[in-house]
Amino acid sequence: MFDFLDVYPWLLPVIIFFGRVVDVSLGTLRIIFVSKGEKYKAPLIGFVEVFIWVVIISQILSRANDMLAYL
């Protein structure tokens, strides 16, 4: 089976970096919405935040033997 990240191994650390940037930004927005009392937006942002985290961790663990995944 063709795997895009096997052809471009340098792409995984870039995806992880930008995924974490988006994850932390969404976490900050979620905290802001909770503090302002907007209780309907915060769980949606929290769901997206956790989804991004799970996708990134699953990509790292699926390539556990590749040292670039841990950088």
C-alpha positions in Angstrom: 0.0 0.0 0.0 1.3 3.5 -0.9 1.9 5.7 2.0 2.6 9.3 1.3 4.7 9.8 4.5 7.0 6.9 3.5 7.9 8.7 0.3 8.5 12.0 2.1 9.8 11.2 5.6 10.7 14.8 6.4 7.0 15.7 6.1 5.9 14.0 9.3 7.9 16.4 11.6 6.5 19.4 9.7 2.9 18.0 10.1 3.5 17.4 13.8 4.9 20.9 14.3 2.0 22.6 12.7 -0.5 20.3 14.3 0.8 21.2 17.7 0.7 24.9 16.8 -3.0 24.5 15.9 -3.6 22.3 18.9 -2.2 24.8 21.4 -4.0 27.7 19.7 -7.3 25.9 19.9 -6.7 25.2 23.6 -6.1 28.9 24.2 -9.3 29.7 22.4 -11.2 27.1 24.4 -10.0 28.6 27.7 -11.0 32.1 26.5 -14.5 30.9 25.5 -14.9 29.1 28.9 -13.8 32.2 30.8 -16.3 34.4 28.8 -19.1 31.9 29.5 -19.6 30.8 25.9 -20.4 27.2 26.9 -21.4 26.0 23.4 -18.3 26.8 21.5 -15.8 25.4 24.1 -16.8 21.7 23.8 -16.6 21.9 20.0 -13.2 23.4 20.0 -12.2 20.9 22.7 -13.3 18.0 20.4 -11.3 19.3 17.5 -8.3 19.8 19.8 -8.4 16.2 21.0 -9.0 14.9 17.5 -5.8 16.7 16.2 -3.8 15.3 19.2 -5.0 11.7 18.5 -4.2 11.9 14.8 -0.7 13.2 15.6 0.0 10.6 18.3 -1.3 7.8 16.1 1.0 8.9 13.2 4.0 8.9 15.6 3.2 5.5 17.1 2.6 3.9 13.7 6.2 4.9 12.8 7.7 3.9 16.1 10.9 2.7 14.5 11.5 5.9 12.6 13.7 8.4 14.6 12.4 11.4 12.7 9.0 10.8 14.2 10.3 11.6 17.7 11.9 14.9 16.8 
